[in-house]
Amino acid sequence: MTFDEKAIDWLAAVLADAAAAEIMPRFRRLDRGDIRLKTSAADLVTEADINAERVITARLRERYPEAMIVGEEAHSENPALLHGLGEAPLAFVIDPVDGTFNFASGMPLFGVMLAVVVRGETVAGIIHDPVGKDWLIGAKGAGSHVRHANGRLEKARVAESVPLSEMTGAISFSHLPEPERSRLARNHVQSLSQFNYRCAACEYRLLATGFGHYVIYNKLMPWDHLAGVLIHAEAGGYSARFDGSAYNASHVGGGLLVAPSRESWDELRRKLWAE
């Protein structure tokens, strides 16, 4: 099964509609009772996450009743939802509010993410920015584009490969074990500068549009990475797990290094992990 432009347009509109109805009306208007801890003080869920996912899921079920649908919040209630994602004939993976900590804090760095997966292969990815009211969209074999609020399309392209000393990057340290965490922290300073948005949606956008060079993640939940990795690849980038193997919909571990090219990936893997 392939997804044509009309199908992707429909999906992009579904994300925007959910954001307009369930996310933005709650931005900077959340009561304390609207925010709950999931696994830690840095892992939150809000009424916006829950309601946006409910709306998106309902719309998807209407149009694609046979599809597998995996939402982050539904998975929190039923982890078995992930079973079979790598084999499903058609699946949708939803992150209703990526960057929930930022959203709950009143910071405008969050996004709505959706990946379309066919028999384990991500064939389309959409990242919607509810604040900027635009989208970053990638389709397998068709490239990646920023679709602006006025309808204008802008081709997305990763940054040119440069030496580590000229790179800007980010490492998500919270799920890294020792001594790897300390090793990466020590070597990370060899790069030109660092960023950390606490939001994969924003970080993948930065890389896919050429304003950053690399990110390193250790926890690989599919709603955080499937859409972003496909978009980044279609923008010319290269990603692989820490052992060099390809990342796919079945992986929830093994780490992920995202870089502008295979050559950059090799340099980052060698220098950032150096003893």
Protein Blocks (a to p, Z undefined) as FASTA:
>chain_A
ZZdfklmmmmmmmmmmmmmmmmmmmgopacfklpccfkbmklccdfklmmmmmmmmmmmm
mmmmmbccddfklmmmmmmlmgoklmgfbdcdddfbghklmmmnopacdcddddddeehi
afbdcdddfklopacdddehkapadddfkopacdddddddddfklpccdddfklpccfkl
mmmmmmmmmpmbdcdehpaklmmmmmmnopafbdcdfblcfklmmmmmmmmmmnopacdd
fkopacdfkbcghiaaddfbfklmmmmmmmmmpZZ
